[in-house]
Amino acid sequence: MKNPWVKKNPFLSMWLSGANAIVGATRGRATAQAKRQASTLWSAALTPPRKPKKRRARR
């Protein structure tokens, strides 16, 4: 007698394939956002601070 637990299930396979695609896309977006934030952090840390503009006195 064959073991029913090792039989292929096409519906489970389709569901897992779709879930894997969604997780992969989400992971890609999260990685891209993290890289953007890291580059912003480093560019802000390595550039000198801007001098404040002098304001003219109001009369």
MDAnalysis code that builds the backbone (N, CA, C; Angstrom):
import MDAnalysis as mda
import numpy as np

u = mda.Universe.empty(177, n_residues=59, atom_resindex=np.repeat(np.arange(59), 3), trajectory=True)
u.add_TopologyAttr("name", ["N", "CA", "C"] * 59)
u.add_TopologyAttr("resid", np.arange(1, 60))
u.add_TopologyAttr("resname", ["MET", "LYS", "ASN", "PRO", "TRP", "VAL", "LYS", "LYS", "ASN", "PRO", "PHE", "LEU", "SER", "MET", "TRP", "LEU", "SER", "GLY", "ALA", "ASN", "ALA", "ILE", "VAL", "GLY", "ALA", "THR", "ARG", "GLY", "ARG", "ALA", "THR", "ALA", "GLN", "ALA", "LYS", "ARG", "GLN", "ALA", "SER", "THR", "LEU", "TRP", "SER", "ALA", "ALA", "LEU", "THR", "PRO", "PRO", "ARG", "LYS", "PRO", "LYS", "LYS", "ARG", "ARG", "ALA", "ARG", "ARG"])
u.atoms.positions = np.array([
    [0.848, -1.189, 0.000],
    [0.000, 0.000, 0.000],
    [0.887, 1.244, 0.000],
    [0.531, 2.230, -0.827],
    [1.313, 3.463, -0.908],
    [0.979, 4.403, 0.248],
    [1.973, 5.143, 0.646],
    [1.781, 6.104, 1.721],
    [1.112, 7.365, 1.147],
    [-0.072, 7.763, 1.631],
    [-0.757, 8.932, 1.064],
    [-0.087, 10.264, 1.434],
    [0.767, 10.281, 2.431],
    [1.395, 11.522, 2.858],
    [2.503, 11.976, 1.919],
    [3.044, 11.061, 1.129],
    [4.114, 11.436, 0.211],
    [3.602, 11.633, -1.218],
    [2.307, 11.507, -1.423],
    [1.715, 11.716, -2.744],
    [1.756, 13.208, -3.087],
    [2.012, 13.544, -4.361],
    [2.089, 14.937, -4.781],
    [0.701, 15.576, -4.754],
    [0.640, 16.806, -4.288],
    [-0.610, 17.541, -4.228],
    [-0.470, 18.784, -5.106],
    [-1.115, 18.837, -6.270],
    [-0.930, 19.978, -7.162],
    [-1.461, 21.293, -6.587],
    [-2.513, 21.230, -5.797],
    [-3.064, 22.465, -5.231],
    [-2.122, 23.053, -4.188],
    [-1.543, 22.199, -3.367],
    [-0.566, 22.666, -2.388],
    [0.661, 23.228, -3.094],
    [1.062, 22.582, -4.171],
    [2.214, 23.044, -4.931],
    [1.959, 24.432, -5.522],
    [0.764, 24.664, -6.077],
    [0.423, 25.981, -6.648],
    [0.370, 27.041, -5.550],
    [-0.211, 26.661, -4.404],
    [-0.335, 27.616, -3.307],
    [1.050, 28.017, -2.794],
    [1.931, 27.044, -2.616],
    [3.278, 27.344, -2.137],
    [4.075, 28.155, -3.155],
    [3.852, 27.893, -4.438],
    [4.536, 28.646, -5.476],
    [4.116, 30.109, -5.443],
    [2.821, 30.353, -5.292],
    [2.318, 31.726, -5.204],
    [2.811, 32.428, -3.956],
    [2.792, 31.721, -2.840],
    [3.269, 32.313, -1.589],
    [4.754, 32.642, -1.684],
    [5.521, 31.771, -2.328],
    [6.952, 32.009, -2.492],
    [7.203, 33.241, -3.358],
    [6.389, 33.431, -4.388],
    [6.539, 34.602, -5.254],
    [6.252, 35.891, -4.481],
    [5.224, 35.879, -3.659],
    [4.872, 37.070, -2.869],
    [5.966, 37.377, -1.851],
    [6.450, 36.363, -1.174],
    [7.511, 36.554, -0.174],
    [8.785, 37.062, -0.843],
    [9.099, 36.533, -2.019],
    [10.292, 36.989, -2.733],
    [10.194, 38.436, -3.147],
    [9.022, 38.861, -3.623],
    [8.830, 40.259, -4.018],
    [8.914, 41.186, -2.804],
    [8.317, 40.762, -1.703],
    [8.361, 41.569, -0.481],
    [9.792, 41.693, 0.028],
    [10.522, 40.602, -0.036],
    [11.925, 40.624, 0.411],
    [12.750, 41.560, -0.463],
    [12.506, 41.540, -1.757],
    [13.226, 42.435, -2.665],
    [12.944, 43.896, -2.375],
    [11.672, 44.215, -2.120],
    [11.328, 45.612, -1.801],
    [11.947, 46.050, -0.483],
    [11.935, 45.170, 0.515],
    [12.509, 45.510, 1.820],
    [14.020, 45.705, 1.707],
    [14.682, 44.880, 0.927],
    [16.127, 45.010, 0.736],
    [16.459, 46.317, 0.037],
    [15.691, 46.671, -0.995],
    [15.922, 47.923, -1.718],
    [15.729, 49.129, -0.803],
    [14.698, 49.093, 0.023],
    [14.442, 50.197, 0.943],
    [15.566, 50.316, 1.970],
    [16.049, 49.197, 2.473],
    [17.149, 49.226, 3.444],
    [18.413, 49.814, 2.819],
    [18.679, 49.470, 1.560],
    [19.855, 50.023, 0.888],
    [19.715, 51.521, 0.688],
    [18.498, 51.971, 0.334],
    [18.287, 53.421, 0.172],
    [18.503, 54.157, 1.487],
    [17.982, 53.602, 2.566],
    [18.141, 54.254, 3.863],
    [19.605, 54.263, 4.294],
    [20.342, 53.190, 4.020],
    [21.751, 53.134, 4.396],
    [22.558, 54.158, 3.610],
    [22.256, 54.304, 2.322],
    [23.006, 55.279, 1.527],
    [22.682, 56.703, 1.979],
    [21.437, 56.957, 2.354],
    [21.064, 58.280, 2.863],
    [21.786, 58.573, 4.175],
    [21.852, 57.574, 5.030],
    [22.533, 57.744, 6.318],
    [24.003, 58.066, 6.109],
    [24.682, 57.302, 5.244],
    [26.107, 57.526, 5.019],
    [26.368, 58.853, 4.327],
    [25.532, 59.233, 3.375],
    [25.766, 60.507, 2.694],
    [25.564, 61.673, 3.655],
    [24.606, 61.556, 4.564],
    [24.385, 62.615, 5.556],
    [25.530, 62.659, 6.573],
    [26.085, 61.506, 6.902],
    [27.151, 61.446, 7.901],
    [28.483, 61.955, 7.337],
    [28.714, 61.786, 6.047],
    [30.003, 62.140, 5.470],
    [30.065, 63.551, 4.885],
    [28.930, 64.194, 4.703],
    [28.949, 65.560, 4.183],
    [28.989, 66.541, 5.349],
    [29.702, 67.653, 5.178],
    [29.753, 68.625, 6.265],
    [28.392, 69.297, 6.436],
    [28.096, 69.722, 7.653],
    [26.803, 70.379, 7.877],
    [26.747, 71.720, 7.135],
    [25.567, 72.080, 6.701],
    [25.395, 73.343, 5.998],
    [25.416, 74.497, 6.983],
    [25.965, 75.606, 6.520],
    [25.961, 76.798, 7.361],
    [24.576, 77.433, 7.280],
    [24.059, 77.878, 8.414],
    [22.733, 78.510, 8.372],
    [22.809, 79.856, 7.632],
    [21.754, 80.174, 6.910],
    [21.712, 81.436, 6.185],
    [21.564, 82.586, 7.172],
    [22.238, 83.686, 6.869],
    [22.105, 84.862, 7.720],
    [20.792, 85.547, 7.384],
    [20.079, 85.913, 8.403],
    [18.801, 86.584, 8.212],
    [18.977, 88.085, 8.362],
    [18.295, 88.792, 7.518],
    [18.329, 90.244, 7.668],
    [17.351, 90.649, 8.750],
    [17.702, 91.690, 9.487],
    [16.837, 92.158, 10.550],
    [15.669, 92.917, 9.919],
    [14.495, 92.664, 10.428],
    [13.300, 93.365, 9.962],
    [13.227, 94.725, 10.612],
    [12.712, 95.661, 9.867],
    [12.541, 97.007, 10.444],
    [11.104, 97.318, 10.704],
])
